[in-house]
Amino acid sequence: MEWLESNKIPIGRWLADFVDFLNEYLFWLFDGFTIALEYVFDLTSYVLLAIPAFGMIALIAAAAYWLHRSWKISLFIVVSMLLIINLGYWEDTMETLSLVLWATVLCVAIGVPVGIAAAHRPRLWVSIRPILDMMQTIPTFVYLIPALTLFGLGPVPGVVATVIFVVPAPIRLTYLGISSTPGPIIEAAESFGATKKQLLWKVEIPSAIPNIMAGLTQTIMLSLSMVVIASMVAAPGLGIPILRAINQVNPAKGFEAGIAIVIVAIIMDRVCKLPEKRNRK
């Protein structure tokens, strides 16, 4: 036992050296990524906050009604977002929305192509499954350490840590959707001379849309669950008041900010779900 402990495999040191190597020789790449992502994040937050609060509420409610033709969803959006204004968390909510928006964009941009490739290449799927399991099981706080080292304080390490934790969801669900395309449909398309590209865009992806949209909603929900953790590296948004409430042992402030996060989660989940008409067979 003592011999085994005294001959420790320096896995942590190897990983730390790898991060130091990246920080020393690829600092220009990470600095460029940080500047670009901070710019789009700040621009998105500025645009969201430049729109008057009541105008933003009306815009979101109108978009929800256009997508789902449900006055109940629109009414819920109006009432719940007025509650956020009443609680005093409108600015934090818009910053959280910007953070979740860009984390979702990056996750979908990575997850959907990787899921499609994995569905078409069984060896690729077998090789990335353990990596996806590791990404979802390693404590999320661990991601913040290298992200903080490579990207510094601010929204960027929060987005990067969120993407690492969340991206397995769209990959898995896209893989499931593409690989679950009914065989007879594929055979019928091939019999009519469909190319691989046509088969992908006109058969497999339309068949996988419900799974891809489920991956989108999962991405949004998991991104919102990372808001508080991301605030530990100075990512703005609703995580900051919750972190302050924890430090001050202030349950009232914590519950209010938590309610705002729940409202954002419910609204985004309802708006991003496929309309019921499209799910009918």
C-alpha positions as CSV (number, residue, x, y, z in Angstrom):
1,M,0.0,0.0,0.0
2,E,2.7,2.5,1.0
3,W,4.8,1.4,-2.0
4,L,1.9,2.1,-4.3
5,E,1.2,5.5,-2.8
6,S,4.9,6.5,-2.9
7,N,5.1,5.7,-6.6
8,K,2.3,8.0,-7.6
9,I,1.6,8.4,-11.3
10,P,1.9,12.2,-11.9
11,I,-1.3,12.5,-14.0
12,G,-2.1,15.9,-12.5
13,R,1.4,17.2,-13.2
14,W,1.3,16.0,-16.8
15,L,-2.0,17.8,-17.3
16,A,-0.7,20.9,-15.6
17,D,2.4,20.9,-17.8
18,F,0.1,20.5,-20.9
19,V,-1.9,23.5,-19.9
20,D,1.3,25.5,-19.3
21,F,2.5,24.4,-22.7
22,L,-0.7,25.7,-24.3
23,N,-0.5,28.9,-22.4
24,E,3.1,29.5,-23.4
25,Y,3.1,28.6,-27.0
26,L,-0.5,29.1,-28.1
27,F,-1.3,32.2,-26.0
28,W,-2.0,34.2,-29.2
29,L,-4.8,31.8,-30.1
30,F,-6.4,31.9,-26.7
31,D,-6.0,35.7,-26.5
32,G,-7.6,36.1,-29.9
33,F,-10.5,33.8,-29.0
34,T,-11.0,35.6,-25.7
35,I,-11.1,39.0,-27.4
36,A,-13.5,37.8,-30.1
37,L,-15.9,36.1,-27.7
38,E,-15.8,39.0,-25.2
39,Y,-16.6,41.4,-28.0
40,V,-19.7,39.4,-29.2
41,F,-20.8,38.8,-25.7
42,D,-20.6,42.5,-24.8
43,L,-22.3,43.5,-28.1
44,T,-25.1,41.0,-27.5
45,S,-25.6,42.2,-23.9
46,Y,-25.5,45.9,-25.1
47,V,-28.2,45.2,-27.8
48,L,-30.4,43.3,-25.3
49,L,-30.1,46.1,-22.7
50,A,-30.5,48.8,-25.3
51,I,-34.0,47.6,-26.1
52,P,-36.5,48.9,-23.6
53,A,-37.6,46.2,-21.1
54,F,-41.3,46.4,-22.1
55,G,-40.3,46.3,-25.8
56,M,-38.2,43.2,-25.2
57,I,-41.0,41.5,-23.3
58,A,-43.5,42.3,-26.1
59,L,-41.0,41.0,-28.7
60,I,-40.4,37.7,-26.9
61,A,-44.1,37.2,-26.2
62,A,-45.0,37.9,-29.9
63,A,-42.3,35.5,-31.1
64,A,-43.6,32.8,-28.8
65,Y,-47.2,33.3,-30.0
66,W,-46.0,33.2,-33.7
67,L,-44.2,29.9,-33.1
68,H,-46.8,28.2,-30.9
69,R,-50.1,30.0,-31.4
70,S,-50.7,29.8,-27.7
71,W,-51.8,32.9,-25.8
72,K,-51.1,31.0,-22.5
73,I,-47.4,30.9,-23.2
74,S,-47.3,34.5,-24.2
75,L,-49.2,35.5,-21.1
76,F,-46.8,33.5,-18.9
77,I,-43.8,35.2,-20.6
78,V,-45.3,38.7,-20.0
79,V,-46.2,38.0,-16.3
80,S,-43.0,36.2,-15.4
81,M,-40.7,38.8,-17.1
82,L,-42.6,41.6,-15.3
83,L,-41.8,39.8,-12.1
84,I,-38.1,39.8,-13.0
85,I,-38.2,43.6,-13.5
86,N,-40.1,43.9,-10.1
87,L,-37.4,41.9,-8.4
88,G,-34.7,44.1,-9.9
89,Y,-32.8,41.5,-11.9
90,W,-33.5,42.6,-15.5
91,E,-29.9,43.6,-16.4
92,D,-28.5,40.4,-14.8
93,T,-31.1,38.4,-16.7
94,M,-30.1,39.9,-20.1
95,E,-26.5,39.2,-19.3
96,T,-27.4,35.6,-18.4
97,L,-29.4,35.4,-21.6
98,S,-26.4,36.5,-23.6
99,L,-24.1,34.0,-21.9
100,V,-26.5,31.1,-22.5
101,L,-27.1,32.2,-26.1
102,W,-23.5,32.0,-27.0
103,A,-22.8,28.9,-25.1
104,T,-25.8,27.3,-26.9
105,V,-24.6,28.5,-30.3
106,L,-21.1,27.0,-29.7
107,C,-22.5,23.7,-28.3
108,V,-24.9,23.3,-31.3
109,A,-22.2,24.3,-33.8
110,I,-19.9,21.6,-32.3
111,G,-22.4,19.0,-31.2
112,V,-24.6,18.6,-34.3
113,P,-21.8,18.0,-36.8
114,V,-19.9,15.7,-34.4
115,G,-23.2,13.7,-33.7
116,I,-23.8,13.3,-37.5
117,A,-20.2,12.2,-38.1
118,A,-20.5,9.7,-35.2
119,A,-23.7,8.3,-36.6
120,H,-22.1,7.6,-39.9
121,R,-18.8,6.3,-38.5
122,P,-19.2,3.6,-35.8
123,R,-15.5,3.7,-34.9
124,L,-15.7,7.4,-34.2
125,W,-18.7,6.9,-31.9
126,V,-16.9,4.1,-30.0
127,S,-13.8,6.3,-29.6
128,I,-15.6,9.5,-28.4
129,R,-18.1,7.8,-26.0
130,P,-15.6,7.5,-23.1
131,I,-14.6,11.1,-23.7
132,L,-18.2,12.3,-23.5
133,D,-18.8,10.3,-20.4
134,M,-15.7,11.9,-18.8
135,M,-16.8,15.4,-19.8
136,Q,-20.1,15.0,-18.1
137,T,-18.9,13.2,-14.9
138,I,-15.8,15.3,-14.0
139,P,-16.9,18.0,-11.5
140,T,-17.6,21.2,-13.3
141,F,-15.4,23.2,-11.0
142,V,-12.4,21.3,-12.4
143,Y,-13.1,22.9,-15.9
144,L,-12.7,26.3,-14.4
145,I,-9.1,25.9,-13.4
146,P,-7.6,25.4,-16.9
147,A,-10.2,27.8,-18.4
148,L,-9.1,30.5,-16.0
149,T,-5.5,29.9,-16.8
150,L,-6.0,30.0,-20.5
151,F,-8.7,32.7,-20.8
152,G,-8.4,34.8,-17.7
153,L,-11.3,36.3,-15.7
154,G,-14.6,37.2,-17.3
155,P,-17.4,35.6,-19.4
156,V,-15.1,33.6,-21.7
157,P,-13.8,31.0,-19.2
158,G,-17.4,30.6,-18.0
159,V,-18.6,30.0,-21.6
160,V,-15.7,27.6,-22.2
161,A,-16.4,25.6,-19.1
162,T,-20.1,25.5,-19.9
163,V,-19.5,24.3,-23.4
164,I,-17.2,21.4,-22.2
165,F,-19.9,20.3,-19.7
166,V,-22.9,20.8,-22.0
167,V,-21.7,19.7,-25.5
168,P,-22.1,16.0,-24.9
169,A,-25.9,16.4,-24.8
170,P,-26.3,17.7,-28.4
171,I,-23.7,15.2,-29.6
172,R,-25.5,12.2,-28.1
173,L,-29.0,13.3,-29.1
174,T,-28.0,14.1,-32.7
175,Y,-26.3,10.7,-32.9
176,L,-29.4,9.1,-31.6
177,G,-31.6,10.9,-34.1
178,I,-29.5,10.3,-37.2
179,S,-28.8,6.6,-36.3
180,S,-32.6,6.1,-35.6
181,T,-33.7,7.1,-39.1
182,P,-36.0,4.2,-40.3
183,G,-34.2,1.8,-42.6
184,P,-37.0,1.6,-45.1
185,I,-37.0,5.4,-45.7
186,I,-33.3,5.3,-46.3
187,E,-33.6,2.4,-48.7
188,A,-36.4,4.1,-50.6
189,A,-34.4,7.3,-51.0
190,E,-31.4,5.3,-52.2
191,S,-33.5,3.4,-54.7
192,F,-34.5,6.8,-56.2
193,G,-30.9,7.6,-56.7
194,A,-30.3,10.0,-53.7
195,T,-26.7,10.9,-53.1
196,K,-25.2,10.8,-49.6
197,K,-25.6,14.5,-49.3
198,Q,-29.2,14.4,-50.4
199,L,-29.8,11.5,-48.0
200,L,-28.4,13.5,-45.1
201,W,-30.2,16.8,-45.8
202,K,-33.5,15.5,-47.1
203,V,-34.0,12.3,-45.1
204,E,-31.8,11.9,-42.0
205,I,-31.8,15.4,-40.7
206,P,-35.6,15.9,-41.1
207,S,-36.1,12.6,-39.3
208,A,-33.7,13.6,-36.5
209,I,-35.2,17.1,-36.0
210,P,-37.1,16.1,-32.8
211,N,-33.9,14.7,-31.3
212,I,-31.9,17.7,-32.4
213,M,-34.4,20.1,-30.9
214,A,-34.4,18.0,-27.7
215,G,-30.6,18.4,-27.7
216,L,-31.1,22.2,-28.0
217,T,-33.4,22.4,-25.0
218,Q,-31.1,20.2,-23.0
219,T,-28.2,22.5,-24.0
220,I,-30.1,25.5,-22.7
221,M,-31.1,23.9,-19.5
222,L,-27.6,22.6,-18.7
223,S,-26.1,26.0,-19.7
224,L,-28.4,27.7,-17.2
225,S,-27.3,25.2,-14.5
226,M,-23.7,26.5,-15.0
227,V,-24.6,30.2,-14.5
228,V,-23.7,30.1,-10.8
229,I,-20.5,28.2,-11.3
230,A,-19.4,30.5,-14.1
231,S,-19.9,33.5,-11.8
232,M,-16.9,32.2,-9.7
233,V,-14.6,33.3,-12.6
234,A,-16.4,36.7,-12.8
235,A,-18.9,35.7,-15.6
236,P,-21.7,38.3,-15.4
237,G,-25.4,37.5,-15.0
238,L,-27.7,36.0,-12.4
239,G,-24.9,33.9,-10.9
240,I,-23.3,36.9,-9.3
241,P,-26.2,37.8,-7.0
242,I,-26.6,34.2,-6.0
243,L,-22.8,34.0,-5.2
244,R,-23.1,37.1,-3.1
245,A,-26.1,35.7,-1.3
246,I,-24.1,32.6,-0.5
247,N,-21.2,34.7,0.9
248,Q,-23.6,36.9,2.9
249,V,-25.9,34.0,4.0
250,N,-28.8,36.0,2.5
251,P,-31.5,33.5,1.6
252,A,-34.0,36.2,0.4
253,K,-31.6,37.4,-2.3
254,G,-30.6,33.9,-3.2
255,F,-34.2,32.8,-3.7
256,E,-35.1,35.9,-5.8
257,A,-32.1,35.4,-8.2
258,G,-32.9,31.7,-8.3
259,I,-36.5,32.4,-9.3
260,A,-35.2,34.6,-12.1
261,I,-33.1,31.8,-13.4
262,V,-36.0,29.4,-13.2
263,I,-38.2,31.8,-15.2
264,V,-35.5,32.2,-17.9
265,A,-35.2,28.4,-18.1
266,I,-39.0,27.8,-18.4
267,I,-39.4,30.6,-21.1
268,M,-36.5,29.3,-23.2
269,D,-37.7,25.7,-22.9
270,R,-41.2,26.6,-23.9
271,V,-40.1,28.8,-26.8
272,C,-37.5,26.4,-28.2
273,K,-39.7,23.3,-28.2
274,L,-41.2,22.2,-31.4
275,P,-44.8,23.4,-31.9
276,E,-47.3,20.7,-31.1
277,K,-48.6,20.6,-34.7
278,R,-45.2,19.4,-36.0
279,N,-45.1,16.5,-33.5
280,R,-48.4,15.1,-34.7
281,K,-48.3,12.1,-37.0
